[in-house]
């Protein structure tokens, strides 16, 4: 089954923020980083459950998975499946740097408004 990829507005804002941070030192590297980030997200179309559960799963009460990118960025997502219709979707909620504080509430994960 191929999964449909959905990227939340919050995840897009996370990517933009990381891009601007990298761009301060190297614009070329920043563009490569963004392109690679979206490319690795597309790999979730097949077998998204190959990715490990995120630490946030332990205290948020939902199954949150993580895909590691460039050894220091975590792409946090959930998987939903419609068994009867043989469809599924991957919703990418956040893209976080490894040095950033872990998300504490489900609103920080699922909210569709970027943090200010």
VEXDREN-645624 format. One record per residue: x, z, y of N, C-alpha, C in turn; residue number from 1. Coordinates in steps of 0.05 Angstrom, whole numbers, plus 5000, padded with zeros to 4 digits. Last residue first. Layout:
// VEXDREN-645624
pt nc1: X	nc3: Z	nc2: Y	cac1: X	cac3: Z	cac2: Y	cc1: X	cc3: Z	cc2: Y	num: NUM
...
END
This chain:
// VEXDREN-645624
pt nc1: 5110	nc3: 5356	nc2: 5613	cac1: 5123	cac3: 5353	cac2: 5639	cc1: 5144	cc3: 5374	cc2: 5643	num: 116
pt nc1: 5096	nc3: 5317	nc2: 5555	cac1: 5103	cac3: 5343	cac2: 5567	cc1: 5115	cc3: 5338	cc2: 5594	num: 115
pt nc1: 5043	nc3: 5269	nc2: 5551	cac1: 5071	cac3: 5275	cac2: 5551	cc1: 5075	cc3: 5303	cc2: 5565	num: 114
pt nc1: 4986	nc3: 5276	nc2: 5511	cac1: 4996	cac3: 5276	cac2: 5538	cc1: 5025	cc3: 5284	cc2: 5538	num: 113
pt nc1: 4965	nc3: 5282	nc2: 5462	cac1: 4972	cac3: 5255	cac2: 5470	cc1: 4981	cc3: 5253	cc2: 5498	num: 112
pt nc1: 4983	nc3: 5332	nc2: 5416	cac1: 4973	cac3: 5325	cac2: 5442	cc1: 4983	cc3: 5298	cc2: 5450	num: 111
pt nc1: 5009	nc3: 5345	nc2: 5369	cac1: 4987	cac3: 5326	cac2: 5368	cc1: 4977	cc3: 5318	cc2: 5395	num: 110
pt nc1: 5051	nc3: 5381	nc2: 5384	cac1: 5055	cac3: 5359	cac2: 5366	cc1: 5034	cc3: 5337	cc2: 5369	num: 109
pt nc1: 5030	nc3: 5417	nc2: 5419	cac1: 5055	cac3: 5404	cac2: 5427	cc1: 5061	cc3: 5380	cc2: 5409	num: 108
pt nc1: 4988	nc3: 5435	nc2: 5388	cac1: 4982	cac3: 5419	cac2: 5412	cc1: 5007	cc3: 5405	cc2: 5422	num: 107
pt nc1: 5012	nc3: 5467	nc2: 5351	cac1: 5001	cac3: 5441	cac2: 5342	cc1: 4995	cc3: 5423	cc2: 5366	num: 106
pt nc1: 5072	nc3: 5497	nc2: 5376	cac1: 5043	cac3: 5496	cac2: 5372	cc1: 5034	cc3: 5468	cc2: 5363	num: 105
pt nc1: 5127	nc3: 5492	nc2: 5378	cac1: 5116	cac3: 5517	cac2: 5371	cc1: 5086	cc3: 5516	cc2: 5364	num: 104
pt nc1: 5181	nc3: 5450	nc2: 5361	cac1: 5153	cac3: 5452	cac2: 5372	cc1: 5141	cc3: 5477	cc2: 5361	num: 103
pt nc1: 5248	nc3: 5472	nc2: 5373	cac1: 5226	cac3: 5464	cac2: 5355	cc1: 5199	cc3: 5467	cc2: 5369	num: 102
pt nc1: 5289	nc3: 5449	nc2: 5426	cac1: 5274	cac3: 5471	cac2: 5413	cc1: 5252	cc3: 5460	cc2: 5396	num: 101
pt nc1: 5339	nc3: 5400	nc2: 5413	cac1: 5316	cac3: 5409	cac2: 5427	cc1: 5302	cc3: 5432	cc2: 5412	num: 100
pt nc1: 5378	nc3: 5380	nc2: 5382	cac1: 5385	cac3: 5404	cac2: 5397	cc1: 5361	cc3: 5415	cc2: 5413	num: 99
pt nc1: 5357	nc3: 5334	nc2: 5360	cac1: 5362	cac3: 5356	cac2: 5342	cc1: 5368	cc3: 5382	cc2: 5357	num: 98
pt nc1: 5304	nc3: 5306	nc2: 5399	cac1: 5332	cac3: 5310	cac2: 5394	cc1: 5336	cc3: 5335	cc2: 5377	num: 97
pt nc1: 5244	nc3: 5275	nc2: 5376	cac1: 5258	cac3: 5298	cac2: 5387	cc1: 5287	cc3: 5298	cc2: 5380	num: 96
pt nc1: 5185	nc3: 5245	nc2: 5382	cac1: 5213	cac3: 5238	cac2: 5376	cc1: 5229	cc3: 5259	cc2: 5391	num: 95
pt nc1: 5119	nc3: 5251	nc2: 5355	cac1: 5140	cac3: 5259	cac2: 5373	cc1: 5167	cc3: 5248	cc2: 5364	num: 94
pt nc1: 5081	nc3: 5223	nc2: 5323	cac1: 5072	cac3: 5241	cac2: 5344	cc1: 5094	cc3: 5247	cc2: 5365	num: 93
pt nc1: 5058	nc3: 5169	nc2: 5290	cac1: 5082	cac3: 5180	cac2: 5300	cc1: 5075	cc3: 5197	cc2: 5325	num: 92
pt nc1: 5019	nc3: 5161	nc2: 5236	cac1: 5017	cac3: 5167	cac2: 5264	cc1: 5042	cc3: 5182	cc2: 5273	num: 91
pt nc1: 5005	nc3: 5115	nc2: 5190	cac1: 5026	cac3: 5133	cac2: 5197	cc1: 5023	cc3: 5137	cc2: 5227	num: 90
pt nc1: 4952	nc3: 5102	nc2: 5145	cac1: 4964	cac3: 5099	cac2: 5171	cc1: 4985	cc3: 5121	cc2: 5174	num: 89
pt nc1: 4922	nc3: 5060	nc2: 5095	cac1: 4934	cac3: 5084	cac2: 5104	cc1: 4946	cc3: 5080	cc2: 5132	num: 88
pt nc1: 4877	nc3: 5037	nc2: 5045	cac1: 4890	cac3: 5035	cac2: 5071	cc1: 4902	cc3: 5061	cc2: 5078	num: 87
pt nc1: 4840	nc3: 5032	nc2: 5003	cac1: 4868	cac3: 5024	cac2: 4999	cc1: 4882	cc3: 5020	cc2: 5025	num: 86
pt nc1: 4790	nc3: 5053	nc2: 5008	cac1: 4794	cac3: 5028	cac2: 5021	cc1: 4823	cc3: 5017	cc2: 5018	num: 85
pt nc1: 4795	nc3: 5101	nc2: 4980	cac1: 4775	cac3: 5082	cac2: 4972	cc1: 4780	cc3: 5054	cc2: 4983	num: 84
pt nc1: 4837	nc3: 5127	nc2: 5008	cac1: 4840	cac3: 5119	cac2: 4980	cc1: 4820	cc3: 5097	cc2: 4972	num: 83
pt nc1: 4866	nc3: 5127	nc2: 5063	cac1: 4838	cac3: 5122	cac2: 5056	cc1: 4839	cc3: 5110	cc2: 5028	num: 82
pt nc1: 4912	nc3: 5173	nc2: 5089	cac1: 4906	cac3: 5152	cac2: 5069	cc1: 4876	cc3: 5151	cc2: 5065	num: 81
pt nc1: 4961	nc3: 5190	nc2: 5137	cac1: 4933	cac3: 5192	cac2: 5127	cc1: 4928	cc3: 5168	cc2: 5109	num: 80
pt nc1: 5016	nc3: 5227	nc2: 5157	cac1: 5007	cac3: 5205	cac2: 5141	cc1: 4978	cc3: 5210	cc2: 5134	num: 79
pt nc1: 5053	nc3: 5241	nc2: 5217	cac1: 5034	cac3: 5249	cac2: 5196	cc1: 5025	cc3: 5224	cc2: 5182	num: 78
pt nc1: 5119	nc3: 5255	nc2: 5244	cac1: 5095	cac3: 5238	cac2: 5240	cc1: 5078	cc3: 5251	cc2: 5218	num: 77
pt nc1: 5176	nc3: 5254	nc2: 5284	cac1: 5156	cac3: 5270	cac2: 5271	cc1: 5130	cc3: 5255	cc2: 5269	num: 76
pt nc1: 5240	nc3: 5238	nc2: 5282	cac1: 5215	cac3: 5225	cac2: 5287	cc1: 5194	cc3: 5240	cc2: 5271	num: 75
pt nc1: 5296	nc3: 5267	nc2: 5310	cac1: 5275	cac3: 5270	cac2: 5290	cc1: 5250	cc3: 5256	cc2: 5299	num: 74
pt nc1: 5365	nc3: 5253	nc2: 5317	cac1: 5338	cac3: 5251	cac2: 5328	cc1: 5317	cc3: 5251	cc2: 5306	num: 73
pt nc1: 5414	nc3: 5253	nc2: 5293	cac1: 5409	cac3: 5274	cac2: 5312	cc1: 5381	cc3: 5273	cc2: 5325	num: 72
pt nc1: 5426	nc3: 5210	nc2: 5259	cac1: 5435	cac3: 5237	cac2: 5251	cc1: 5429	cc3: 5259	cc2: 5271	num: 71
pt nc1: 5396	nc3: 5165	nc2: 5272	cac1: 5423	cac3: 5169	cac2: 5284	cc1: 5433	cc3: 5197	cc2: 5280	num: 70
pt nc1: 5338	nc3: 5197	nc2: 5252	cac1: 5349	cac3: 5173	cac2: 5264	cc1: 5375	cc3: 5180	cc2: 5278	num: 69
pt nc1: 5296	nc3: 5221	nc2: 5201	cac1: 5320	cac3: 5225	cac2: 5217	cc1: 5331	cc3: 5199	cc2: 5227	num: 68
pt nc1: 5231	nc3: 5235	nc2: 5200	cac1: 5249	cac3: 5214	cac2: 5194	cc1: 5273	cc3: 5218	cc2: 5213	num: 67
pt nc1: 5185	nc3: 5282	nc2: 5174	cac1: 5206	cac3: 5275	cac2: 5193	cc1: 5223	cc3: 5253	cc2: 5182	num: 66
pt nc1: 5116	nc3: 5304	nc2: 5172	cac1: 5140	cac3: 5293	cac2: 5160	cc1: 5160	cc3: 5285	cc2: 5182	num: 65
pt nc1: 5069	nc3: 5353	nc2: 5165	cac1: 5084	cac3: 5338	cac2: 5184	cc1: 5110	cc3: 5329	cc2: 5171	num: 64
pt nc1: 5010	nc3: 5373	nc2: 5144	cac1: 5034	cac3: 5361	cac2: 5132	cc1: 5047	cc3: 5343	cc2: 5153	num: 63
pt nc1: 4989	nc3: 5434	nc2: 5176	cac1: 4985	cac3: 5406	cac2: 5169	cc1: 5012	cc3: 5395	cc2: 5158	num: 62
pt nc1: 5002	nc3: 5485	nc2: 5193	cac1: 4979	cac3: 5481	cac2: 5176	cc1: 4972	cc3: 5452	cc2: 5169	num: 61
pt nc1: 5045	nc3: 5500	nc2: 5222	cac1: 5024	cac3: 5486	cac2: 5236	cc1: 4999	cc3: 5481	cc2: 5219	num: 60
pt nc1: 5086	nc3: 5523	nc2: 5194	cac1: 5070	cac3: 5541	cac2: 5210	cc1: 5048	cc3: 5526	cc2: 5226	num: 59
pt nc1: 5110	nc3: 5484	nc2: 5162	cac1: 5107	cac3: 5511	cac2: 5151	cc1: 5088	cc3: 5528	cc2: 5168	num: 58
pt nc1: 5116	nc3: 5438	nc2: 5192	cac1: 5095	cac3: 5439	cac2: 5171	cc1: 5089	cc3: 5467	cc2: 5162	num: 57
pt nc1: 5163	nc3: 5443	nc2: 5221	cac1: 5138	cac3: 5449	cac2: 5234	cc1: 5114	cc3: 5451	cc2: 5215	num: 56
pt nc1: 5202	nc3: 5422	nc2: 5188	cac1: 5200	cac3: 5451	cac2: 5190	cc1: 5173	cc3: 5459	cc2: 5202	num: 55
pt nc1: 5175	nc3: 5366	nc2: 5153	cac1: 5188	cac3: 5378	cac2: 5176	cc1: 5184	cc3: 5408	cc2: 5175	num: 54
pt nc1: 5187	nc3: 5338	nc2: 5090	cac1: 5169	cac3: 5353	cac2: 5107	cc1: 5186	cc3: 5366	cc2: 5129	num: 53
pt nc1: 5222	nc3: 5275	nc2: 5084	cac1: 5218	cac3: 5304	cac2: 5079	cc1: 5198	cc3: 5316	cc2: 5098	num: 52
pt nc1: 5199	nc3: 5211	nc2: 5064	cac1: 5211	cac3: 5228	cac2: 5084	cc1: 5204	cc3: 5258	cc2: 5078	num: 51
pt nc1: 5167	nc3: 5185	nc2: 5030	cac1: 5195	cac3: 5189	cac2: 5021	cc1: 5209	cc3: 5208	cc2: 5040	num: 50
pt nc1: 5119	nc3: 5174	nc2: 5052	cac1: 5122	cac3: 5201	cac2: 5041	cc1: 5150	cc3: 5205	cc2: 5028	num: 49
pt nc1: 5120	nc3: 5121	nc2: 5067	cac1: 5127	cac3: 5141	cac2: 5087	cc1: 5131	cc3: 5169	cc2: 5076	num: 48
pt nc1: 5123	nc3: 5069	nc2: 5038	cac1: 5131	cac3: 5094	cac2: 5027	cc1: 5138	cc3: 5115	cc2: 5048	num: 47
pt nc1: 5124	nc3: 5025	nc2: 5091	cac1: 5126	cac3: 5027	cac2: 5062	cc1: 5137	cc3: 5055	cc2: 5054	num: 46
pt nc1: 5124	nc3: 5035	nc2: 5144	cac1: 5101	cac3: 5019	cac2: 5133	cc1: 5101	cc3: 5022	cc2: 5102	num: 45
pt nc1: 5170	nc3: 5057	nc2: 5161	cac1: 5150	cac3: 5076	cac2: 5151	cc1: 5125	cc3: 5061	cc2: 5140	num: 44
pt nc1: 5199	nc3: 5020	nc2: 5186	cac1: 5205	cac3: 5023	cac2: 5158	cc1: 5184	cc3: 5042	cc2: 5145	num: 43
pt nc1: 5186	nc3: 5025	nc2: 5239	cac1: 5172	cac3: 5005	cac2: 5224	cc1: 5177	cc3: 5007	cc2: 5194	num: 42
pt nc1: 5223	nc3: 5062	nc2: 5256	cac1: 5196	cac3: 5070	cac2: 5254	cc1: 5180	cc3: 5050	cc2: 5237	num: 41
pt nc1: 5268	nc3: 5030	nc2: 5259	cac1: 5267	cac3: 5050	cac2: 5238	cc1: 5239	cc3: 5060	cc2: 5234	num: 40
pt nc1: 5254	nc3: 5000	nc2: 5305	cac1: 5259	cac3: 4987	cac2: 5279	cc1: 5257	cc3: 5006	cc2: 5256	num: 39
pt nc1: 5253	nc3: 5038	nc2: 5345	cac1: 5228	cac3: 5024	cac2: 5338	cc1: 5231	cc3: 5011	cc2: 5311	num: 38
pt nc1: 5308	nc3: 5052	nc2: 5344	cac1: 5287	cac3: 5072	cac2: 5340	cc1: 5261	cc3: 5059	cc2: 5332	num: 37
pt nc1: 5334	nc3: 5004	nc2: 5358	cac1: 5337	cac3: 5016	cac2: 5331	cc1: 5316	cc3: 5037	cc2: 5324	num: 36
pt nc1: 5317	nc3: 5000	nc2: 5411	cac1: 5311	cac3: 4979	cac2: 5392	cc1: 5313	cc3: 4990	cc2: 5363	num: 35
pt nc1: 5340	nc3: 5047	nc2: 5433	cac1: 5311	cac3: 5043	cac2: 5433	cc1: 5303	cc3: 5022	cc2: 5412	num: 34
pt nc1: 5395	nc3: 5037	nc2: 5424	cac1: 5382	cac3: 5060	cac2: 5413	cc1: 5352	cc3: 5056	cc2: 5411	num: 33
pt nc1: 5404	nc3: 4991	nc2: 5455	cac1: 5408	cac3: 4990	cac2: 5426	cc1: 5394	cc3: 5013	cc2: 5412	num: 32
pt nc1: 5395	nc3: 5013	nc2: 5506	cac1: 5378	cac3: 4992	cac2: 5496	cc1: 5380	cc3: 4989	cc2: 5466	num: 31
pt nc1: 5438	nc3: 5051	nc2: 5506	cac1: 5410	cac3: 5060	cac2: 5509	cc1: 5391	cc3: 5039	cc2: 5498	num: 30
pt nc1: 5483	nc3: 5019	nc2: 5505	cac1: 5478	cac3: 5036	cac2: 5482	cc1: 5449	cc3: 5046	cc2: 5483	num: 29
pt nc1: 5478	nc3: 4995	nc2: 5556	cac1: 5478	cac3: 4979	cac2: 5532	cc1: 5471	cc3: 4995	cc2: 5507	num: 28
pt nc1: 5483	nc3: 5040	nc2: 5591	cac1: 5458	cac3: 5024	cac2: 5590	cc1: 5456	cc3: 5008	cc2: 5564	num: 27
pt nc1: 5511	nc3: 5099	nc2: 5585	cac1: 5515	cac3: 5072	cac2: 5574	cc1: 5489	cc3: 5057	cc2: 5572	num: 26
pt nc1: 5498	nc3: 5145	nc2: 5614	cac1: 5526	cac3: 5140	cac2: 5606	cc1: 5531	cc3: 5112	cc2: 5597	num: 25
pt nc1: 5444	nc3: 5139	nc2: 5626	cac1: 5462	cac3: 5150	cac2: 5647	cc1: 5491	cc3: 5144	cc2: 5640	num: 24
pt nc1: 5420	nc3: 5124	nc2: 5579	cac1: 5427	cac3: 5103	cac2: 5598	cc1: 5445	cc3: 5113	cc2: 5620	num: 23
pt nc1: 5407	nc3: 5172	nc2: 5554	cac1: 5429	cac3: 5156	cac2: 5543	cc1: 5439	cc3: 5136	cc2: 5564	num: 22
pt nc1: 5363	nc3: 5185	nc2: 5587	cac1: 5385	cac3: 5203	cac2: 5584	cc1: 5410	cc3: 5189	cc2: 5574	num: 21
pt nc1: 5328	nc3: 5143	nc2: 5579	cac1: 5339	cac3: 5147	cac2: 5606	cc1: 5363	cc3: 5166	cc2: 5606	num: 20
pt nc1: 5317	nc3: 5150	nc2: 5524	cac1: 5330	cac3: 5125	cac2: 5534	cc1: 5343	cc3: 5130	cc2: 5561	num: 19
pt nc1: 5290	nc3: 5199	nc2: 5525	cac1: 5316	cac3: 5197	cac2: 5512	cc1: 5331	cc3: 5172	cc2: 5521	num: 18
pt nc1: 5244	nc3: 5182	nc2: 5553	cac1: 5261	cac3: 5203	cac2: 5564	cc1: 5289	cc3: 5202	cc2: 5551	num: 17
pt nc1: 5223	nc3: 5143	nc2: 5518	cac1: 5232	cac3: 5136	cac2: 5545	cc1: 5250	cc3: 5156	cc2: 5558	num: 16
pt nc1: 5211	nc3: 5175	nc2: 5474	cac1: 5231	cac3: 5154	cac2: 5472	cc1: 5241	cc3: 5145	cc2: 5499	num: 15
pt nc1: 5171	nc3: 5208	nc2: 5497	cac1: 5196	cac3: 5220	cac2: 5486	cc1: 5218	cc3: 5199	cc2: 5485	num: 14
pt nc1: 5132	nc3: 5169	nc2: 5508	cac1: 5145	cac3: 5184	cac2: 5530	cc1: 5171	cc3: 5197	cc2: 5521	num: 13
pt nc1: 5120	nc3: 5156	nc2: 5455	cac1: 5130	cac3: 5135	cac2: 5473	cc1: 5145	cc3: 5148	cc2: 5497	num: 12
pt nc1: 5098	nc3: 5205	nc2: 5439	cac1: 5122	cac3: 5194	cac2: 5426	cc1: 5136	cc3: 5173	cc2: 5444	num: 11
pt nc1: 5053	nc3: 5206	nc2: 5472	cac1: 5073	cac3: 5226	cac2: 5475	cc1: 5099	cc3: 5218	cc2: 5462	num: 10
pt nc1: 5022	nc3: 5163	nc2: 5454	cac1: 5034	cac3: 5162	cac2: 5481	cc1: 5056	cc3: 5182	cc2: 5485	num: 9
pt nc1: 5040	nc3: 5149	nc2: 5384	cac1: 5025	cac3: 5164	cac2: 5405	cc1: 5038	cc3: 5160	cc2: 5432	num: 8
pt nc1: 5037	nc3: 5094	nc2: 5345	cac1: 5055	cac3: 5110	cac2: 5360	cc1: 5040	cc3: 5123	cc2: 5383	num: 7
pt nc1: 5022	nc3: 5076	nc2: 5280	cac1: 5010	cac3: 5082	cac2: 5306	cc1: 5030	cc3: 5101	cc2: 5320	num: 6
pt nc1: 5025	nc3: 5030	nc2: 5228	cac1: 5041	cac3: 5048	cac2: 5245	cc1: 5027	cc3: 5051	cc2: 5272	num: 5
pt nc1: 4993	nc3: 5026	nc2: 5166	cac1: 4993	cac3: 5017	cac2: 5194	cc1: 5008	cc3: 5038	cc2: 5211	num: 4
pt nc1: 5025	nc3: 5015	nc2: 5104	cac1: 5012	cac3: 5033	cac2: 5123	cc1: 5014	cc3: 5021	cc2: 5151	num: 3
pt nc1: 5012	nc3: 4982	nc2: 5043	cac1: 5026	cac3: 4982	cac2: 5069	cc1: 5010	cc3: 4999	cc2: 5089	num: 2
pt nc1: 5017	nc3: 5000	nc2: 4976	cac1: 5000	cac3: 5000	cac2: 5000	cc1: 5018	cc3: 5000	cc2: 5025	num: 1
END
